[in-house]
Amino acid sequence: MPRLRSLLFVPGDRPDRMEKALASGADALILDLEDAVAPSAKPAARAAIADFLGKVRDVTLFVRINPLDSGLAEADLAAVLPARPDGIVLPKAEGGATLAALDARLDGDIMILPIATETAAAVFTLGSYGGVTARLAGLTWGAEDLPAAIGAATSREADGSFAAPYQLARSLTLFGAHAAGVAAIETVYPDFRDLDGLAAYAARGRRDGFSGMMAIHPAQVSVINAAFTPSAEEIAHAQAVVDLFAAHPGAGALSLNGRMVDAPHLKAARALLARA
């Protein structure tokens, strides 16, 4: 699987923005056929995305199709699959059954990234993604469609933090991704002008176990990449942990710089070095 620290949404009906997004530094672009494109513009957006896919291959390219039950997904797939996107972002996913339904429509090595919390039913399926298909590239979540689906006023408190129901959705996505053995991708930070707030949000995501994040504006990409890239100090510490256990095979717990390290620390160090 490719590195997915930053995934930048780009409207599918804006070829000019697709071209500009190539210079953003994002690990992947998500060429959007769903929410960012009005119904009347979807045919032209499909054609624009297919044309773009045929020209560009120096960055990972996903296409967000419309939901499988929308009546639009078949046309989306018919338009873009011949151009061989690297992956499909699947909105309104409801667990392993939805994943399997899309998997059956694909061939080759095209990845699938479900947005896994956009309906009430989806929340109860977040542990069902593992073992369905090797196409699964990760799990991500959204905080906008779910409140709309249940008639809630907003997903956020007055200070911008998530209200309790949406903290739950975020947490279950995180654990569902790790249970399936794939990347957990944090949702977008809507205020693209607030780069300090974004940096703090992304840092919390990495702290909690997410390995990447979606973006809605090119200005967010460098901040997200920095947040999800291990620092030189972190790499050095992780290497020291690995080296310490290699020097003491069979040890259960050891001391490093006055602190105890044991099997969970070794596992985390190996994972960090793999990301780096």
Contacts in CASP RR format, 6 or more apart in sequence:
PFRMAT RR
TARGET T0000
AUTHOR 0000-0000-0000
METHOD contacts of the structure
MODEL  1
MPRLRSLLFVPGDRPDRMEKALASGADALILDLEDAVAPSAKPAARAAIA
DFLGKVRDVTLFVRINPLDSGLAEADLAAVLPARPDGIVLPKAEGGATLA
ALDARLDGDIMILPIATETAAAVFTLGSYGGVTARLAGLTWGAEDLPAAI
GAATSREADGSFAAPYQLARSLTLFGAHAAGVAAIETVYPDFRDLDGLAA
YAARGRRDGFSGMMAIHPAQVSVINAAFTPSAEEIAHAQAVVDLFAAHPG
AGALSLNGRMVDAPHLKAARALLARA
1 111 0 8 1.000
1 137 0 8 1.000
1 182 0 8 1.000
1 183 0 8 1.000
2 27 0 8 1.000
2 28 0 8 1.000
2 60 0 8 1.000
2 86 0 8 1.000
3 27 0 8 1.000
3 275 0 8 1.000
4 27 0 8 1.000
4 28 0 8 1.000
4 60 0 8 1.000
4 137 0 8 1.000
4 138 0 8 1.000
4 183 0 8 1.000
4 185 0 8 1.000
4 211 0 8 1.000
4 212 0 8 1.000
5 27 0 8 1.000
5 211 0 8 1.000
5 212 0 8 1.000
5 213 0 8 1.000
5 224 0 8 1.000
5 225 0 8 1.000
5 228 0 8 1.000
5 229 0 8 1.000
6 25 0 8 1.000
6 26 0 8 1.000
6 27 0 8 1.000
6 28 0 8 1.000
6 212 0 8 1.000
6 213 0 8 1.000
6 214 0 8 1.000
6 215 0 8 1.000
6 220 0 8 1.000
6 221 0 8 1.000
6 224 0 8 1.000
6 225 0 8 1.000
6 228 0 8 1.000
7 26 0 8 1.000
7 27 0 8 1.000
7 28 0 8 1.000
7 29 0 8 1.000
7 30 0 8 1.000
7 62 0 8 1.000
7 113 0 8 1.000
7 185 0 8 1.000
7 212 0 8 1.000
7 213 0 8 1.000
7 214 0 8 1.000
7 215 0 8 1.000
8 21 0 8 1.000
8 24 0 8 1.000
8 26 0 8 1.000
8 28 0 8 1.000
8 29 0 8 1.000
8 30 0 8 1.000
8 214 0 8 1.000
8 215 0 8 1.000
8 216 0 8 1.000
8 217 0 8 1.000
8 218 0 8 1.000
8 220 0 8 1.000
8 221 0 8 1.000
9 29 0 8 1.000
9 30 0 8 1.000
9 32 0 8 1.000
9 36 0 8 1.000
9 64 0 8 1.000
9 188 0 8 1.000
9 214 0 8 1.000
9 215 0 8 1.000
9 216 0 8 1.000
10 17 0 8 1.000
10 18 0 8 1.000
10 21 0 8 1.000
10 29 0 8 1.000
10 30 0 8 1.000
10 31 0 8 1.000
10 32 0 8 1.000
11 17 0 8 1.000
11 32 0 8 1.000
11 36 0 8 1.000
11 37 0 8 1.000
11 45 0 8 1.000
12 18 0 8 1.000
12 31 0 8 1.000
12 32 0 8 1.000
12 33 0 8 1.000
12 36 0 8 1.000
12 37 0 8 1.000
12 45 0 8 1.000
12 48 0 8 1.000
12 49 0 8 1.000
13 36 0 8 1.000
13 37 0 8 1.000
13 38 0 8 1.000
13 41 0 8 1.000
13 42 0 8 1.000
13 44 0 8 1.000
13 45 0 8 1.000
13 48 0 8 1.000
14 48 0 8 1.000
15 48 0 8 1.000
15 51 0 8 1.000
15 52 0 8 1.000
18 29 0 8 1.000
18 31 0 8 1.000
18 48 0 8 1.000
18 49 0 8 1.000
18 52 0 8 1.000
18 56 0 8 1.000
19 52 0 8 1.000
20 218 0 8 1.000
21 29 0 8 1.000
21 218 0 8 1.000
22 29 0 8 1.000
22 56 0 8 1.000
22 58 0 8 1.000
22 59 0 8 1.000
23 218 0 8 1.000
24 218 0 8 1.000
24 221 0 8 1.000
25 59 0 8 1.000
25 221 0 8 1.000
25 222 0 8 1.000
25 225 0 8 1.000
26 59 0 8 1.000
26 215 0 8 1.000
26 218 0 8 1.000
26 221 0 8 1.000
26 225 0 8 1.000
27 59 0 8 1.000
27 60 0 8 1.000
27 225 0 8 1.000
28 59 0 8 1.000
28 60 0 8 1.000
28 61 0 8 1.000
28 62 0 8 1.000
28 86 0 8 1.000
29 59 0 8 1.000
29 60 0 8 1.000
29 61 0 8 1.000
29 62 0 8 1.000
30 62 0 8 1.000
30 63 0 8 1.000
30 64 0 8 1.000
30 89 0 8 1.000
30 214 0 8 1.000
31 49 0 8 1.000
31 52 0 8 1.000
31 53 0 8 1.000
31 61 0 8 1.000
31 62 0 8 1.000
31 63 0 8 1.000
31 64 0 8 1.000
31 85 0 8 1.000
32 63 0 8 1.000
32 64 0 8 1.000
33 42 0 8 1.000
33 45 0 8 1.000
33 46 0 8 1.000
33 49 0 8 1.000
33 63 0 8 1.000
33 64 0 8 1.000
33 65 0 8 1.000
33 66 0 8 1.000
33 72 0 8 1.000
33 76 0 8 1.000
33 80 0 8 1.000
34 64 0 8 1.000
34 65 0 8 1.000
34 66 0 8 1.000
34 67 0 8 1.000
34 91 0 8 1.000
35 91 0 8 1.000
37 45 0 8 1.000
42 66 0 8 1.000
42 72 0 8 1.000
42 75 0 8 1.000
42 76 0 8 1.000
43 75 0 8 1.000
46 75 0 8 1.000
46 76 0 8 1.000
46 79 0 8 1.000
46 80 0 8 1.000
47 79 0 8 1.000
49 63 0 8 1.000
49 79 0 8 1.000
49 80 0 8 1.000
49 83 0 8 1.000
50 79 0 8 1.000
50 80 0 8 1.000
50 82 0 8 1.000
50 83 0 8 1.000
51 83 0 8 1.000
52 61 0 8 1.000
53 61 0 8 1.000
53 63 0 8 1.000
53 80 0 8 1.000
53 83 0 8 1.000
53 84 0 8 1.000
53 85 0 8 1.000
54 83 0 8 1.000
54 84 0 8 1.000
60 86 0 8 1.000
60 87 0 8 1.000
61 85 0 8 1.000
61 86 0 8 1.000
61 87 0 8 1.000
62 85 0 8 1.000
62 86 0 8 1.000
62 87 0 8 1.000
62 88 0 8 1.000
62 89 0 8 1.000
62 111 0 8 1.000
62 113 0 8 1.000
63 76 0 8 1.000
63 80 0 8 1.000
63 85 0 8 1.000
63 87 0 8 1.000
63 88 0 8 1.000
63 89 0 8 1.000
64 88 0 8 1.000
64 89 0 8 1.000
64 90 0 8 1.000
64 91 0 8 1.000
64 115 0 8 1.000
65 72 0 8 1.000
65 73 0 8 1.000
65 76 0 8 1.000
65 77 0 8 1.000
65 80 0 8 1.000
65 88 0 8 1.000
65 89 0 8 1.000
65 90 0 8 1.000
65 91 0 8 1.000
66 72 0 8 1.000
66 73 0 8 1.000
66 76 0 8 1.000
66 91 0 8 1.000
67 73 0 8 1.000
67 90 0 8 1.000
67 91 0 8 1.000
67 92 0 8 1.000
68 90 0 8 1.000
68 92 0 8 1.000
68 98 0 8 1.000
68 101 0 8 1.000
68 102 0 8 1.000
69 92 0 8 1.000
70 92 0 8 1.000
77 88 0 8 1.000
77 105 0 8 1.000
81 106 0 8 1.000
81 110 0 8 1.000
84 110 0 8 1.000
85 110 0 8 1.000
86 110 0 8 1.000
86 111 0 8 1.000
87 110 0 8 1.000
87 111 0 8 1.000
87 112 0 8 1.000
87 113 0 8 1.000
87 137 0 8 1.000
88 102 0 8 1.000
88 106 0 8 1.000
88 110 0 8 1.000
88 111 0 8 1.000
88 112 0 8 1.000
88 113 0 8 1.000
89 113 0 8 1.000
89 114 0 8 1.000
89 115 0 8 1.000
90 98 0 8 1.000
90 99 0 8 1.000
90 102 0 8 1.000
90 112 0 8 1.000
90 113 0 8 1.000
90 114 0 8 1.000
90 115 0 8 1.000
91 115 0 8 1.000
91 118 0 8 1.000
91 145 0 8 1.000
92 98 0 8 1.000
92 115 0 8 1.000
92 118 0 8 1.000
92 119 0 8 1.000
92 122 0 8 1.000
92 145 0 8 1.000
93 99 0 8 1.000
93 114 0 8 1.000
93 115 0 8 1.000
93 116 0 8 1.000
93 118 0 8 1.000
93 122 0 8 1.000
94 119 0 8 1.000
94 121 0 8 1.000
94 122 0 8 1.000
94 125 0 8 1.000
95 114 0 8 1.000
95 116 0 8 1.000
95 122 0 8 1.000
95 125 0 8 1.000
95 126 0 8 1.000
95 127 0 8 1.000
95 128 0 8 1.000
95 129 0 8 1.000
96 125 0 8 1.000
96 128 0 8 1.000
96 129 0 8 1.000
96 130 0 8 1.000
96 132 0 8 1.000
97 125 0 8 1.000
97 128 0 8 1.000
98 114 0 8 1.000
99 112 0 8 1.000
99 114 0 8 1.000
99 129 0 8 1.000
99 132 0 8 1.000
99 133 0 8 1.000
99 136 0 8 1.000
100 132 0 8 1.000
100 133 0 8 1.000
102 112 0 8 1.000
103 112 0 8 1.000
103 132 0 8 1.000
103 133 0 8 1.000
103 135 0 8 1.000
106 112 0 8 1.000
106 135 0 8 1.000
109 135 0 8 1.000
110 135 0 8 1.000
111 135 0 8 1.000
111 136 0 8 1.000
111 137 0 8 1.000
112 133 0 8 1.000
112 135 0 8 1.000
112 136 0 8 1.000
112 137 0 8 1.000
113 137 0 8 1.000
113 138 0 8 1.000
113 139 0 8 1.000
113 140 0 8 1.000
113 185 0 8 1.000
114 129 0 8 1.000
114 136 0 8 1.000
114 138 0 8 1.000
114 139 0 8 1.000
114 140 0 8 1.000
115 140 0 8 1.000
115 141 0 8 1.000
115 142 0 8 1.000
116 122 0 8 1.000
116 125 0 8 1.000
116 126 0 8 1.000
116 129 0 8 1.000
116 139 0 8 1.000
116 140 0 8 1.000
116 141 0 8 1.000
116 173 0 8 1.000
117 123 0 8 1.000
117 126 0 8 1.000
117 141 0 8 1.000
117 142 0 8 1.000
117 143 0 8 1.000
117 146 0 8 1.000
117 169 0 8 1.000
117 170 0 8 1.000
117 172 0 8 1.000
117 173 0 8 1.000
118 142 0 8 1.000
118 145 0 8 1.000
118 146 0 8 1.000
118 149 0 8 1.000
119 145 0 8 1.000
119 146 0 8 1.000
119 149 0 8 1.000
120 146 0 8 1.000
120 149 0 8 1.000
120 150 0 8 1.000
122 146 0 8 1.000
123 146 0 8 1.000
123 168 0 8 1.000
123 169 0 8 1.000
123 172 0 8 1.000
126 139 0 8 1.000
126 172 0 8 1.000
126 173 0 8 1.000
126 175 0 8 1.000
126 176 0 8 1.000
127 172 0 8 1.000
127 175 0 8 1.000
127 176 0 8 1.000
127 179 0 8 1.000
127 180 0 8 1.000
129 136 0 8 1.000
129 139 0 8 1.000
129 176 0 8 1.000
129 177 0 8 1.000
129 179 0 8 1.000
129 180 0 8 1.000
129 182 0 8 1.000
130 136 0 8 1.000
130 179 0 8 1.000
130 180 0 8 1.000
130 181 0 8 1.000
130 182 0 8 1.000
131 180 0 8 1.000
136 180 0 8 1.000
136 182 0 8 1.000
137 182 0 8 1.000
137 183 0 8 1.000
138 177 0 8 1.000
138 180 0 8 1.000
138 182 0 8 1.000
138 183 0 8 1.000
138 184 0 8 1.000
138 185 0 8 1.000
139 173 0 8 1.000
139 176 0 8 1.000
139 177 0 8 1.000
139 180 0 8 1.000
139 182 0 8 1.000
139 183 0 8 1.000
139 184 0 8 1.000
139 185 0 8 1.000
140 173 0 8 1.000
140 184 0 8 1.000
140 185 0 8 1.000
140 186 0 8 1.000
140 187 0 8 1.000
140 214 0 8 1.000
141 169 0 8 1.000
141 170 0 8 1.000
141 173 0 8 1.000
141 187 0 8 1.000
142 169 0 8 1.000
142 187 0 8 1.000
142 188 0 8 1.000
143 155 0 8 1.000
143 156 0 8 1.000
143 162 0 8 1.000
143 166 0 8 1.000
143 169 0 8 1.000
143 170 0 8 1.000
143 187 0 8 1.000
144 155 0 8 1.000
146 152 0 8 1.000
146 155 0 8 1.000
146 165 0 8 1.000
146 166 0 8 1.000
146 169 0 8 1.000
147 153 0 8 1.000
147 154 0 8 1.000
147 155 0 8 1.000
147 166 0 8 1.000
152 165 0 8 1.000
154 163 0 8 1.000
155 162 0 8 1.000
155 163 0 8 1.000
155 165 0 8 1.000
155 166 0 8 1.000
156 162 0 8 1.000
156 163 0 8 1.000
156 166 0 8 1.000
157 163 0 8 1.000
162 170 0 8 1.000
170 187 0 8 1.000
173 184 0 8 1.000
174 184 0 8 1.000
174 208 0 8 1.000
174 209 0 8 1.000
174 210 0 8 1.000
176 184 0 8 1.000
177 183 0 8 1.000
177 184 0 8 1.000
177 185 0 8 1.000
178 184 0 8 1.000
178 209 0 8 1.000
183 211 0 8 1.000
183 212 0 8 1.000
184 209 0 8 1.000
184 210 0 8 1.000
184 211 0 8 1.000
184 212 0 8 1.000
185 210 0 8 1.000
185 211 0 8 1.000
185 212 0 8 1.000
185 213 0 8 1.000
185 214 0 8 1.000
186 201 0 8 1.000
186 202 0 8 1.000
186 205 0 8 1.000
186 210 0 8 1.000
186 212 0 8 1.000
186 213 0 8 1.000
186 214 0 8 1.000
187 213 0 8 1.000
187 214 0 8 1.000
188 213 0 8 1.000
188 214 0 8 1.000
188 215 0 8 1.000
188 216 0 8 1.000
189 197 0 8 1.000
189 198 0 8 1.000
189 201 0 8 1.000
189 202 0 8 1.000
189 213 0 8 1.000
189 215 0 8 1.000
189 216 0 8 1.000
189 220 0 8 1.000
190 216 0 8 1.000
191 197 0 8 1.000
191 198 0 8 1.000
192 198 0 8 1.000
192 216 0 8 1.000
192 217 0 8 1.000
192 219 0 8 1.000
192 220 0 8 1.000
195 219 0 8 1.000
195 220 0 8 1.000
195 223 0 8 1.000
198 220 0 8 1.000
198 223 0 8 1.000
198 224 0 8 1.000
199 223 0 8 1.000
199 226 0 8 1.000
199 227 0 8 1.000
202 213 0 8 1.000
202 223 0 8 1.000
202 224 0 8 1.000
202 227 0 8 1.000
202 228 0 8 1.000
203 227 0 8 1.000
205 213 0 8 1.000
205 227 0 8 1.000
206 212 0 8 1.000
206 227 0 8 1.000
206 228 0 8 1.000
210 228 0 8 1.000
211 228 0 8 1.000
211 275 0 8 1.000
212 224 0 8 1.000
212 228 0 8 1.000
213 224 0 8 1.000
213 227 0 8 1.000
213 228 0 8 1.000
215 221 0 8 1.000
215 224 0 8 1.000
229 276 0 8 1.000
230 238 0 8 1.000
230 272 0 8 1.000
230 275 0 8 1.000
230 276 0 8 1.000
234 272 0 8 1.000
234 276 0 8 1.000
235 272 0 8 1.000
235 273 0 8 1.000
235 276 0 8 1.000
237 269 0 8 1.000
238 268 0 8 1.000
238 269 0 8 1.000
238 270 0 8 1.000
238 272 0 8 1.000
238 273 0 8 1.000
238 276 0 8 1.000
239 269 0 8 1.000
239 273 0 8 1.000
240 256 0 8 1.000
241 256 0 8 1.000
241 261 0 8 1.000
241 265 0 8 1.000
241 266 0 8 1.000
241 269 0 8 1.000
242 266 0 8 1.000
242 269 0 8 1.000
242 270 0 8 1.000
242 273 0 8 1.000
244 254 0 8 1.000
244 256 0 8 1.000
244 261 0 8 1.000
245 251 0 8 1.000
245 254 0 8 1.000
245 261 0 8 1.000
245 266 0 8 1.000
248 254 0 8 1.000
252 262 0 8 1.000
252 263 0 8 1.000
253 260 0 8 1.000
253 261 0 8 1.000
253 262 0 8 1.000
254 260 0 8 1.000
254 261 0 8 1.000
254 262 0 8 1.000
255 261 0 8 1.000
END
